[in-house]
């Protein structure tokens, strides 16, 4: 069994606070479970253990994604980082 990276881009305008991102995360996990099942290796956000936030705001998108993927691991939390007017959310999903 392996891991695949998962990536989302959400506008800060629509999700201005960490609390709004937590609510989005909860809803997205439920959607993943509904669409892909409860298999712990379904390759979706539902295989993460929560969401944490990076206090740093990035000006380079590539650096933001690199930071995100280098600071998450399979069976761990997803990570939310800010890049300009977006939240970049992702990590590693078990598959």
N, C-alpha and C positions, 0 to 999 in steps of 0.2 A: 504494500500500500504506500502511496506517495502523497505528495502535496502539490497544490496548484495555487498560484497567486490569484487573489481576488481584488478587484479594483472598482471603486465607485467615485464619481465626481458629483458633488452636490453644491448648489449655489448658496453662498452665505446669506444672500437676500431672503431666500426661502427658509433657511435653517440658521438663524442668527446666533443661537446659543448652544452650549454644550447639552443642555437639557433637551432641546429640540432634536439634536443628533441622537441622543439616547433613545428618544421616542421613535425616531426613524429606524434606528438599529433594531429595536424590539419588533417593530412591524415588519421589517425586511426579513428578520430571522423567521417569523411566523410564515411569511410568504414563501420563503425557501423550503421550509418544512412541508408546506402544503403542496408545492409544485414538485419537489424532489424526494420527499419522504423523510423518514426519521433515521435512515441509515447514517451511522456516524462517519461514513466515508463518502458522503454525497457530493463533495467538492464545492459546497456553497458556504455562505456566511454563517449558516447554522452550525457549522463545526467549530466556530470560534467560541471563546468563553466569556465574551463581553466586549466592551470597547473602552479604550483609554485615549487620552488626548495628549498631543505634543504641544508644549507651550511656545515653541518656535514657529514663526511665520516665514515661509520660504518665498523667495523671489524668482527662483528657477524651478520650473515644473519637474524637470528630470531629476534634480537634486532632491526634491520633495518625495518623488516616487522611490528613489534609491533609499532615502532615509527610512521611509515607511517599510519597505520590504526587508531592509537590513535590521530593523528593530522589532520585527515580529517573528513568530515561529508557529509551526503547526501545533494545534491544541492549546493555543494561547489566545490572548485578546486581539481583536482587530485594533487598528490604530487610526486616529483621525488627525490629520495635519492640515494647516491652512496654507493655501497657495493663492495669493491675490484675493479674488472674490469667490473662491471655491474652498470647500472642504474636500480633501482627498482622503478616502477611507479605504482601507484594505488590510491585507495580511496574507496568511497562508491557510488554505482550507485542506482538510484531509480528503483524499480521494483514493 
